[in-house]
Structure formats: C-alpha cells, structure tokens
Amino acid sequence: MSASAHLNNTLNAYRYKSSKELRSTYFIFKMLKNPLLVRLLSEAASGILKYNIPLKSLIKNTVFKIFCSGENINEAFATIKKLDKFKVKAVLDYVAESEKSANVFSENTKVIVANILRLGKEAPGNSVSVKFTSLEDMEFFKTLNKFLLTGKSLGSERYSNLLRRVDEICSVAAESKVVVYFDAEDRFMQDIFDKIVEVMMEKYNKEEAIIYNTLQMYLTDRLYYLRHLLEDSANKSYYPGIKLVRGAYAEKERYTAAAERRESPVYATKDLTDEAFNTAIELCLRDHHRVYTCIASHNEKSTELALNLINRYHITDHFKKVKFSQLYGMRDNLTFNLGEMGYNASKYLPYGEVKKAIPYLIRRAEENSSIGPQLIEELTRLENEINRRKTQSKTENV
C-alpha cells in the first residue's frame, strides 16, 4: 500500500471520535466553509475580548470544542491520555499570548513549568509549546529587536528577567526530559526570539535536542537562517532542534509591509513557500545525525517527502529524530495514520479559558476559511467516515 493510501485511511484517522463527535466536527467544518459565518464568528469572538459580550457558550460549543482540549489542565491531560491510546503524542500549549502585566508573565511561567513537571512524571514523551508573548509584552520584543539590529545593548533588568523566565522553563524541561517548542510569531519580533532560543539550545542541547526553535518557512529569510543555525550548532557543539511550519500570519505580514511601504517578508506565492518548506526538510533530514526535526505540516506531499527521506537516509532512530505534528482538530488522517505506521506523531494541544483562547481560535477559523481545497478534502474525509460507519452499522444489524 502506498504512503498516500496509508495516510488517507479514515478508519484509523477517526477511531478516537465517537459518531456524535464526528458529526459535530463535520458541522463545524461545514460552517467554516462559509466566509460570512466565519466573519460573524470572528466578530463575536472579538466582541467578547473588547466588550465582554456574553457569547462564551457560542464559542465554547463551536470552534473551541473542535480546536482546544479544554479549559483547564485536567481536561487537557484527559485528552493526552486519550490520544496515547491511539499512538499519538501531544504538544501541550497553555493558551496565553499578547499579555501586558509582569505579574501575568510570572504566573504564566509558573503554569508552564508546572505543566512540564507533570508531563515528565505522568506522561513522558509528550511536549510543550511556549509563546514568547506569554512571557513578555509584544512592544518590548519590538524594542529588543530594534536594539539587536542596531547593535544597542540588551542588558536591561527587564531583559534579564525575561531571560530568567525562559531559562527556568528550559532548565526544568531538560531535567524532566520534556521537549519545548518555542513558537514563532510576527516577523518584527523574530530576530530576538532566534537569539534567545540559540542561547538556550547551546546551553541545554548538549546531549540531545530538548529546546526547539520554530521556523515559518513562508518568510523569505528562513532558509538562510536555517543554514546559519546548522553551521552555528556545528561550531558550538550543540544539537539544533528545528520545528518547521509554513506559517500562520501571512496576510497580516503582507498587509503590514504594504502599510509601511516596505518589501513583504513573505514569499509571493504558495508554490515558493512549499519549495522553501520542502528544501528545509531535505536540509534537516540529510543532517539527521545532528539535527532533530519536527515537521509541523498539514501538507500531504511534504509529509510523504519526509517519509521518503527517512527511508533514503536510513534514519533508523526516526522516532527520536523526526517528529510530525498537526493541530488538534485538523488533519487527523495524517496524525493518527502516522502514529499507526510507527512514526512519532503528535497533536498541538491548546487548553485554557475560552476568553484567552480567542486569538488562537480566530486564526484557526480564518485559516480554515481561506484554504478552500484543503477544507473540502477535510469535509470529504469526514463524510466518507460517517457514511462508512452508517454502512457498517446497517450490515451488522442485518
């Protein structure tokens, strides 16, 4: 059986969902196919944030239910245990971004550290994802990035406090053997993110990759940066952890660049992004003796490429060196079939209060609305599995 046939086995893909959950998922994706409904949903979500409009139940019972694992850590851990039964790992993400308060940054750090410790004890082999904007203010990162580019000193007390928060997370992760993926965000902050993660990788990735940086491959400079990272890690004797994504902020990046009358940092076409992403896979897997790679992709062709390269380069320790990941609620055919095939497959698993999850949920809703062909494929797979179960049920009742 071909890799494509394996990856599109809907029986494996949706085993973890009841028929009721399957129909609910189909209904939500059908709704996301309608741009008008997505816009109304996004406006309702924004209204909750800005004006405390009491529409929490609407969000919770629609997109939150599909794309998030719960409102608290116990609900998230219940999902982790459920996924484990189907040979799928989790990348746990406490949803908190675009914060403003030093007290909140401190509390977020405590929550992330507690999650790492609990994963290490109760669910080894699972990971966490961390957004820098859960640990500091976006505007401060913008300032740091400018200082970095102009050669000004970063040595303020506030910057030192940020590094202490990041280092605490990395230190506990290294002790607990829990992988940490630091997320990429808007391009105007990325240089300082890169610098901080490189420092942490050099410190904590001496024996294996515990700390990963995320590269959004729709950015035209990321192949250059990837080559820099591979060279830097070789020179400084650490194992680079590299998470490859296509990216989540393309339209925002283009709009901002146009408004500021500067060149867009994003490739002009999807084909160019796909080419950069696949080139990055090749660079990482070719150097698999040193490089630890997470291929966080919903693209079937890129996934098949990675599987072919694992065979071509004889990566016998691929479960440790090459991870695959998809968002919770999306592309179950990839995640669960990869897990069934013996690969290290995971779901990016957000949890947190509905209100805090809204920025993430808006991105998911708008993303699904904009990827028409992929959304139709998702709906087709769901419909096929719903019909297969109906047929099976009728046969069993004959």
C-alpha positions as CSV (number, residue, x, y, z in Angstrom):
1,M,0.0,0.0,0.0
2,S,1.3,3.5,-0.9
3,A,2.1,6.1,1.7
4,S,-0.8,8.2,0.4
5,A,-3.2,5.3,0.9
6,H,-2.0,4.8,4.4
7,L,-2.3,8.5,5.2
8,N,-5.9,8.6,4.0
9,N,-7.2,5.6,6.0
10,T,-10.3,7.2,7.6
11,L,-10.9,4.3,9.9
12,N,-7.6,4.9,11.7
13,A,-7.9,8.7,11.4
14,Y,-11.2,9.0,13.3
15,R,-11.2,6.0,15.6
16,Y,-10.8,8.3,18.6
17,K,-14.0,10.2,17.8
18,S,-17.5,8.9,18.5
19,S,-20.1,9.1,15.7
20,K,-21.7,12.0,17.5
21,E,-18.3,13.8,17.7
22,L,-17.7,13.1,14.1
23,R,-21.0,14.6,13.0
24,S,-20.3,17.7,15.2
25,T,-16.9,18.1,13.7
26,Y,-18.4,17.9,10.2
27,F,-21.0,20.5,11.1
28,I,-18.3,22.9,12.4
29,F,-16.1,22.5,9.3
30,K,-19.1,23.0,7.1
31,M,-19.7,26.2,8.9
32,L,-16.1,27.3,8.4
33,K,-16.5,26.8,4.7
34,N,-18.8,29.9,4.7
35,P,-16.7,33.1,4.8
36,L,-19.7,35.2,6.1
37,L,-20.2,32.8,9.0
38,V,-16.5,32.9,9.8
39,R,-16.5,36.7,9.8
40,L,-19.5,36.8,12.1
41,L,-17.9,34.2,14.4
42,S,-14.7,36.2,14.5
43,E,-16.6,39.4,15.2
44,A,-18.4,37.7,18.0
45,A,-15.1,36.5,19.4
46,S,-13.6,39.9,19.2
47,G,-16.6,41.4,20.9
48,I,-16.1,39.0,23.9
49,L,-12.5,40.3,24.2
50,K,-13.2,44.1,23.7
51,Y,-16.6,44.5,25.3
52,N,-17.2,41.4,27.4
53,I,-20.2,40.4,25.3
54,P,-21.7,37.3,26.9
55,L,-21.2,34.9,23.9
56,K,-18.8,32.5,25.6
57,S,-21.1,29.5,25.2
58,L,-21.3,30.1,21.4
59,I,-17.5,30.0,21.1
60,K,-17.1,27.1,23.5
61,N,-19.6,24.9,21.7
62,T,-18.3,25.5,18.3
63,V,-14.7,26.3,17.4
64,F,-13.3,25.9,20.9
65,K,-14.8,22.4,21.2
66,I,-13.0,21.3,18.0
67,F,-9.6,23.1,18.3
68,C,-9.0,23.1,22.1
69,S,-8.7,20.3,24.6
70,G,-10.4,22.0,27.5
71,E,-10.4,25.0,29.8
72,N,-8.1,23.5,32.5
73,I,-5.1,21.3,32.8
74,N,-7.0,18.3,34.0
75,E,-9.2,18.3,30.9
76,A,-6.1,18.7,28.7
77,F,-4.4,15.7,30.5
78,A,-7.6,13.6,29.9
79,T,-7.1,14.4,26.1
80,I,-3.4,13.5,26.3
81,K,-4.3,10.1,27.8
82,K,-7.0,9.5,25.1
83,L,-4.5,10.3,22.3
84,D,-2.0,8.0,23.8
85,K,-4.3,5.1,23.3
86,F,-4.1,5.7,19.6
87,K,-0.3,6.0,19.5
88,V,-0.4,9.8,19.2
89,K,1.6,12.2,21.4
90,A,0.6,15.8,22.5
91,V,2.3,19.2,22.3
92,L,0.7,20.9,25.3
93,D,0.1,24.6,24.9
94,Y,-1.2,26.8,27.7
95,V,-3.1,29.4,25.7
96,A,-1.8,32.8,26.8
97,E,-0.5,35.4,24.4
98,S,-0.3,39.2,24.0
99,E,-0.2,39.7,27.7
100,K,0.8,43.0,29.3
101,S,1.4,42.5,33.1
102,A,4.7,41.5,34.8
103,N,2.6,39.5,37.3
104,V,0.8,37.6,34.5
105,F,4.2,36.8,32.8
106,S,5.4,35.4,36.2
107,E,2.2,33.4,36.6
108,N,2.3,32.1,33.0
109,T,5.9,30.9,33.7
110,K,4.8,29.0,36.8
111,V,1.9,27.3,34.8
112,I,4.3,26.3,32.0
113,V,6.9,24.9,34.5
114,A,4.2,23.0,36.4
115,N,2.9,21.5,33.1
116,I,6.4,20.4,32.2
117,L,6.9,18.7,35.6
118,R,3.5,17.0,35.4
119,L,4.3,15.7,31.8
120,G,7.7,14.4,33.0
121,K,6.0,12.4,35.8
122,E,2.7,11.4,34.3
123,A,3.1,11.5,30.5
124,P,6.7,11.1,29.4
125,G,7.3,11.5,25.6
126,N,4.9,14.4,25.4
127,S,6.0,18.0,24.8
128,V,5.1,21.7,25.5
129,S,4.8,24.7,23.2
130,V,5.6,28.2,24.5
131,K,4.8,31.6,23.0
132,F,7.3,34.3,23.9
133,T,4.3,36.8,24.1
134,S,3.1,34.8,27.1
135,L,6.3,35.7,28.9
136,E,6.7,39.4,27.9
137,D,4.9,42.3,26.1
138,M,4.9,42.4,22.3
139,E,6.0,46.0,22.3
140,F,9.0,45.2,24.5
141,F,10.0,42.5,22.0
142,K,9.7,45.0,19.2
143,T,12.1,47.3,21.1
144,L,14.5,44.5,21.7
145,N,14.5,43.5,18.1
146,K,15.4,47.1,17.1
147,F,18.2,47.2,19.6
148,L,19.5,43.9,18.3
149,L,19.5,45.1,14.7
150,T,21.2,48.4,15.6
151,G,23.8,46.9,18.0
152,K,22.4,48.6,21.1
153,S,22.8,46.9,24.5
154,L,20.1,44.5,25.5
155,G,21.3,44.4,29.1
156,S,18.4,45.9,30.9
157,E,16.9,44.5,34.1
158,R,13.7,43.8,32.3
159,Y,15.5,41.8,29.6
160,S,17.4,39.9,32.3
161,N,14.0,39.0,34.0
162,L,12.8,37.7,30.6
163,L,15.9,35.5,30.2
164,R,15.4,34.2,33.8
165,R,11.8,33.1,32.9
166,V,12.9,31.4,29.7
167,D,15.9,29.8,31.4
168,E,13.7,28.4,34.2
169,I,11.4,26.8,31.6
170,C,14.3,25.3,29.7
171,S,16.1,24.1,32.8
172,V,13.1,22.2,34.2
173,A,12.4,20.8,30.7
174,A,16.0,19.5,30.5
175,E,15.7,17.9,33.9
176,S,12.3,16.4,33.1
177,K,13.3,15.3,29.5
178,V,10.3,17.2,28.1
179,V,10.8,18.9,24.7
180,V,10.0,22.6,24.5
181,Y,9.0,24.2,21.2
182,F,9.3,28.0,21.2
183,D,6.7,29.3,18.8
184,A,7.4,31.8,16.0
185,E,5.1,34.9,15.9
186,D,5.2,38.2,13.9
187,R,8.4,38.8,11.9
188,F,9.2,42.0,13.7
189,M,10.0,40.0,16.8
190,Q,11.7,37.0,15.3
191,D,15.3,38.1,15.4
192,I,15.3,38.4,19.2
193,F,13.4,35.1,19.5
194,D,16.1,33.4,17.4
195,K,18.9,34.9,19.6
196,I,17.3,33.8,22.9
197,V,16.5,30.2,21.6
198,E,20.0,29.8,20.2
199,V,21.4,30.7,23.7
200,M,19.1,28.1,25.3
201,M,19.9,25.4,22.7
202,E,23.6,25.9,23.2
203,K,23.1,25.5,27.0
204,Y,20.6,22.7,27.1
205,N,21.0,20.7,23.8
206,K,24.5,19.2,24.5
207,E,23.3,15.6,24.5
208,E,20.1,15.8,22.6
209,A,17.6,18.4,21.4
210,I,15.3,19.5,24.2
211,I,14.8,23.1,23.0
212,Y,13.4,23.7,19.5
213,N,13.1,26.9,17.5
214,T,10.2,27.3,15.1
215,L,10.9,28.5,11.5
216,Q,8.0,29.9,9.5
217,M,9.0,28.9,6.0
218,Y,6.8,31.4,4.2
219,L,9.4,34.0,5.3
220,T,12.0,34.6,2.6
221,D,14.9,34.7,5.0
222,R,14.3,31.4,6.8
223,L,16.4,29.1,4.5
224,Y,19.3,31.5,5.1
225,Y,18.6,31.4,8.9
226,L,18.3,27.6,8.8
227,R,21.8,27.3,7.2
228,H,23.2,29.7,9.8
229,L,21.7,27.6,12.6
230,L,23.1,24.4,11.2
231,E,26.6,26.0,11.0
232,D,26.3,27.6,14.4
233,S,25.3,24.4,16.1
234,A,28.2,22.5,14.5
235,N,30.7,25.2,15.6
236,K,29.4,25.3,19.1
237,S,28.7,21.6,19.5
238,Y,25.0,21.5,20.3
239,Y,22.1,19.7,18.7
240,P,19.7,22.0,16.9
241,G,16.0,21.4,17.5
242,I,14.1,22.7,14.4
243,K,10.4,22.9,14.1
244,L,9.3,23.6,10.5
245,V,5.9,25.3,9.8
246,R,4.6,27.1,6.8
247,G,3.4,30.0,8.9
248,A,0.2,31.5,10.4
249,Y,0.4,35.2,9.8
250,A,1.0,35.6,6.0
251,E,-1.8,38.0,5.2
252,K,-1.1,40.1,8.3
253,E,2.6,40.3,7.3
254,R,1.7,41.4,3.7
255,Y,-0.8,44.0,4.9
256,T,1.7,45.5,7.5
257,A,4.5,45.6,4.9
258,A,2.3,47.4,2.4
259,A,1.0,49.9,5.0
260,E,4.6,50.7,6.0
261,R,5.7,50.8,2.3
262,R,8.4,48.1,2.6
263,E,9.0,44.8,0.9
264,S,6.9,42.0,2.2
265,P,8.9,39.4,4.2
266,V,6.6,36.6,2.9
267,Y,7.0,34.7,-0.4
268,A,4.7,36.0,-3.1
269,T,3.2,32.6,-3.9
270,K,2.3,29.4,-2.1
271,D,4.4,27.4,-4.5
272,L,7.5,29.3,-3.4
273,T,6.6,28.7,0.3
274,D,6.1,25.0,-0.5
275,E,9.5,24.8,-2.2
276,A,11.2,26.5,0.8
277,F,9.5,24.2,3.2
278,N,10.5,21.0,1.3
279,T,14.1,22.3,0.9
280,A,14.2,22.8,4.7
281,I,13.0,19.2,5.3
282,E,15.8,18.0,3.0
283,L,18.5,20.1,4.7
284,C,17.4,18.9,8.2
285,L,16.9,15.2,7.4
286,R,20.1,15.0,5.4
287,D,21.9,16.1,8.5
288,H,19.9,13.8,10.8
289,H,22.9,12.6,12.8
290,R,23.0,16.1,14.4
291,V,19.6,17.7,13.7
292,Y,16.4,17.0,15.5
293,T,13.4,17.9,13.3
294,C,9.7,18.5,13.9
295,I,7.7,18.6,10.7
296,A,4.6,20.5,11.7
297,S,2.6,20.3,8.5
298,H,-0.9,19.7,7.2
299,N,0.5,19.1,3.7
300,E,0.3,15.6,2.5
301,K,3.1,15.9,-0.2
302,S,5.5,17.4,2.4
303,T,4.7,14.5,4.7
304,E,5.3,11.9,2.0
305,L,8.6,13.7,1.2
306,A,9.7,13.3,4.8
307,L,8.8,9.6,4.8
308,N,10.7,9.0,1.6
309,L,13.8,10.9,3.0
310,I,13.6,8.8,6.2
311,N,14.0,5.7,4.0
312,R,16.6,7.3,1.7
313,Y,18.8,8.4,4.5
314,H,18.3,5.2,6.6
315,I,17.1,7.2,9.6
316,T,16.6,4.2,11.9
317,D,16.2,6.4,15.0
318,H,13.5,8.5,13.3
319,F,11.1,8.2,16.3
320,K,13.6,10.3,18.2
321,K,15.0,12.5,15.5
322,V,12.0,13.2,13.2
323,K,8.7,14.2,14.7
324,F,5.4,15.0,12.9
325,S,2.8,17.3,14.3
326,Q,-0.6,18.7,13.3
327,L,-3.1,21.0,15.0
328,Y,-5.7,19.4,17.3
329,G,-8.9,19.2,15.3
330,M,-7.3,19.2,11.9
331,R,-5.7,16.7,9.5
332,D,-6.4,13.7,11.7
333,N,-5.7,11.5,8.7
334,L,-2.1,12.5,8.9
335,T,-1.6,12.3,12.7
336,F,-3.3,9.1,13.5
337,N,-2.1,7.2,10.4
338,L,1.5,8.3,11.0
339,G,1.1,7.1,14.6
340,E,-0.3,3.8,13.4
341,M,2.6,3.4,11.0
342,G,5.2,3.7,13.9
343,Y,6.2,7.4,13.5
344,N,6.4,10.0,16.2
345,A,3.1,11.8,15.5
346,S,1.6,14.5,17.8
347,K,-1.3,16.9,18.1
348,Y,-0.6,20.6,19.0
349,L,-3.0,20.7,22.0
350,P,-4.1,24.1,23.3
351,Y,-6.0,24.5,26.5
352,G,-7.1,27.4,28.6
353,E,-10.0,29.7,29.4
354,V,-12.3,30.4,26.4
355,K,-11.6,34.1,26.5
356,K,-7.8,33.6,26.5
357,A,-8.1,31.2,23.6
358,I,-9.9,33.6,21.3
359,P,-6.9,35.0,19.4
360,Y,-5.8,31.4,18.6
361,L,-9.4,30.3,17.7
362,I,-9.8,33.3,15.3
363,R,-6.6,32.3,13.5
364,R,-7.9,28.7,13.2
365,A,-11.3,29.8,11.9
366,E,-9.9,32.2,9.4
367,E,-7.2,29.8,8.3
368,N,-9.8,27.1,7.5
369,S,-12.0,29.5,5.7
370,S,-9.0,30.6,3.4
371,I,-7.8,27.1,2.5
372,G,-10.7,26.1,0.3
373,P,-9.4,22.9,-1.4
374,Q,-8.0,21.5,1.8
375,L,-11.2,22.3,3.7
376,I,-13.2,20.4,1.0
377,E,-10.8,17.5,1.4
378,E,-11.3,17.6,5.2
379,L,-15.1,17.6,4.7
380,T,-14.9,14.7,2.2
381,R,-12.8,12.6,4.6
382,L,-15.3,13.2,7.5
383,E,-18.3,12.5,5.2
384,N,-16.7,9.3,4.0
385,E,-16.1,8.0,7.5
386,I,-19.6,9.0,8.6
387,N,-21.0,7.0,5.7
388,R,-18.7,4.1,6.3
389,R,-19.9,3.8,9.9
390,K,-23.5,4.0,8.7
391,T,-22.9,1.2,6.2
392,Q,-21.1,-0.9,8.8
393,S,-23.9,-0.4,11.3
394,K,-26.6,-1.5,8.8
395,T,-24.5,-4.5,7.9
396,E,-24.1,-5.5,11.5
397,N,-27.9,-5.2,12.1
398,V,-28.9,-7.4,9.1
